[in-house]
Amino acid sequence: METKQFRTMAEYRQDLTEDPARGIWDLIVAGGGLTGVAAAVSARRLGLRVLLIEKAGFLGGAPGTMLINPFMPYSTTVDGRRFELSRGFFSELRTMLKELGGYEDGREDIHEEYLKLALDRLVQREGIQVLFHTVLCGIEKDGETIKSVQAVTKAGVLTFSGRYFIDATGDAALAVMAGCPYHLGREDGLCQPMTLCFRIGNVDIPVFQKNRQAMQEKYRELQKEGKIRNPREDVLIFNTLVDGVLHFNTTRVVKHDPTDPFAVTEAEMIAREQMFEMYDFLKNNCPGFEHSQLLYSAGEIGARESRMSDGEYLLTETDLRDCVKFDDAVAAGNYDIDIHNPEGSGTSHYYFPAGTWYTIPYRALQPKNADNLLVAGRCISSTHEAQASYRIMPIVTTLGQAAGTAAALAAKAGTGVKQVDVRLLQDTLKENGAFIGI
Ligand SMILES: Cc1cc2nc3c(=O)[nH]c(=O)nc-3n(C[C@H](O)[C@H](O)[C@H](O)COP(=O)(O)OP(=O)(O)OC[C@H]3O[C@@H](n4cnc5c(N)ncnc54)[C@H](O)[C@@H]3O)c2cc1C
C-alpha cells in the first residue's frame, strides 16, 4: 500500500516559520467521525489540502468512541427491488470494511476495529493530515469569516489556520465557538436519552434466541417490582460479528444534558450501574447467559442528540413525513423517526412507507453568521424530531460527503460556502456515486 507519511511536529513548526502560507490549510475538518472522514476524503479528492482533527485516537467516531453497531436501515423497495438511499462514499466504506472482514453482505453489523484500520489506511492513502488526541477549544473569526481554530494537543494548545471549515463534531462545537446560533434538543431543551453501550461474551446465542421473549417478560416483571432501575421499556440487543458476543444498546439515562460536563459525568456513572444491573439480571435469569462474561463498555456514553445548528434552513418532522424533495437536496433518507423518550420509558417510531424517502437540503448544512463554515452529521440544522431519523451512520456519512464536496467547490470558485453553485454540487455528488433523492 502506498502511504503518505504524516508530518512531524518539527516539520510543522518549520512550515510555519519558513513559509506561513504553507501553514494555512484549504480545509480544516473538526471531528473524525464517519461524517468528518467522508467530508475530508471528498474534499481531498477534489484537490484540497485537508487537516482533520479528532479528540480520540482513531477515526470513525461513534462506532469506536461509543461502541455503536450496526448500520441502521438505509434502503427501500422500488419496483420490487432493494433501492439504497445512502451510497457514494458510504458504499465505498462498506466495501473497504468487507474486504478487511469487518462487515458481511446480508447483515449490517460492523466490527469497529476493522473500521478504524480501514479509515487509517484510507486517510494515509489520500494524503489527509490527521491529528489524533487533538481537541478543538477555540476559534478566531474576522467578521463572518473563521480564520483559525485552536486545539489542545499533546504539544499544548496549537493554532491551525484554514480557508474553509467543517464542523463534524456531532455537538456543533465549532459552530457554537464561532457564535453561530443553535439549539439543544427539543423545544424544552431535553435531548434523547444517553446510552452506554456494552458487550457480553460467551453467550449461548441459540439458547438465548429461543428464550428471548421470556427474557423480555422477566425484565418487565422485575422492573415493575423496582428491582431493575433502568427506565428503558425492554432490553435492546444486537448481534456482533464475533462468535458468542452480543451488543447491548440498552442503558438509558434521561434528563441529562450531553453538553454539560457535570451532567455527563453523572450520566456515565448511572449508566455503568445500569450495565452491571443488566448483566446480573441476564446471568441469573436468562437461559444462554449462564456462562457469559461481561467484556467491556464504550469509552464514552453515547449521546444520540445534543446541540443542533440553527442554520439557513431548519429541517422539520413535517418535511420528512411529506418526503419533501428540496431543490437544493444533497442527501436522502427514510430511517424511521425513532425517538427514545427523553423523559423515561418508551420509544416512538414513525415508519416511512415503502418506496418513499425524504431529502436534506444543502441550506441545513449552512450555519448562520459564518461564510466559510459548514456543519455536517448529527448536528445539522433541524428539529429534534427530524434529527431522530437522519442521525444514523449511513445518512450522516452522506452529509459528510456533501459538506466536503461543497467546501471543495467553494474553494475552487473562491466564494463563501453559501454561494456554491448548487447544481454543480449536486452533479458532482452524483458523479461520485451519491444518491441525493431528486
Ligand atoms: C447510543 C446510540 C446508539 C445508536 N445506534 C445506532 C445504530 O444502531 N445504527 C446507526 O446507524 N446509528 C446509531 N446511532 C447514531 C449514530 O451512531 C450517530 O448519530 C452518528 O455516528 C454520528 O456521526 P457523526 O460523525 O455526526 O458524529 P460522531 O460519530 O459523534 O463523530 C464526531 C467526532 O468528533 C469528535 N469530536 C467531538 N468534539 C470534538 C472536539 N471538540 N475536538 C475534536 N474532536 C471532537 C468525536 O471524538 C467524534 O469522533 C446511535 C447513537 C447512539 C448515541
The ligand as a Gaussian input file, in Angstrom:
#p B3LYP/6-31G(d) Opt

LIG

0 1
 C      -26.485000       5.076000      21.923000
 C      -26.551000       5.286000      20.450000
 C      -27.000000       4.274000      19.644000
 C      -27.025000       4.445000      18.266000
 N      -27.379000       3.396000      17.474000
 C      -27.190000       3.483000      16.137000
 C      -27.289000       2.323000      15.329000
 O      -27.530000       1.223000      15.819000
 N      -27.082000       2.465000      13.995000
 C      -26.795000       3.670000      13.411000
 O      -26.625000       3.722000      12.196000
 N      -26.690000       4.786000      14.165000
 C      -26.848000       4.714000      15.512000
 N      -26.665000       5.808000      16.302000
 C      -26.422000       7.128000      15.675000
 C      -25.045000       7.296000      15.104000
 O      -24.097000       6.442000      15.705000
 C      -24.527000       8.738000      15.252000
 O      -25.545000       9.682000      15.161000
 C      -23.511000       9.017000      14.156000
 O      -22.496000       8.028000      14.173000
 C      -22.956000      10.406000      14.335000
 O      -21.898000      10.594000      13.441000
 P      -21.116000      11.964000      13.433000
 O      -19.946000      11.734000      12.547000
 O      -22.056000      13.069000      13.117000
 O      -20.661000      12.165000      14.951000
 P      -19.671000      11.271000      15.799000
 O      -19.621000       9.868000      15.315000
 O      -20.025000      11.517000      17.224000
 O      -18.265000      11.924000      15.462000
 C      -17.868000      13.152000      15.987000
 C      -16.379000      13.085000      16.206000
 O      -15.926000      14.361000      16.631000
 C      -15.022000      14.199000      17.695000
 N      -15.092000      15.420000      18.468000
 C      -16.144000      15.902000      19.171000
 N      -15.820000      17.067000      19.753000
 C      -14.556000      17.344000      19.380000
 C      -13.671000      18.409000      19.644000
 N      -14.032000      19.447000      20.417000
 N      -12.429000      18.371000      19.127000
 C      -12.044000      17.318000      18.333000
 N      -12.848000      16.287000      18.045000
 C      -14.083000      16.300000      18.561000
 C      -15.517000      12.973000      18.427000
 O      -14.471000      12.363000      19.163000
 C      -16.010000      12.101000      17.291000
 O      -15.035000      11.225000      16.799000
 C      -26.628000       5.680000      17.688000
 C      -26.160000       6.699000      18.513000
 C      -26.100000       6.500000      19.876000
 C      -25.533000       7.573000      20.739000

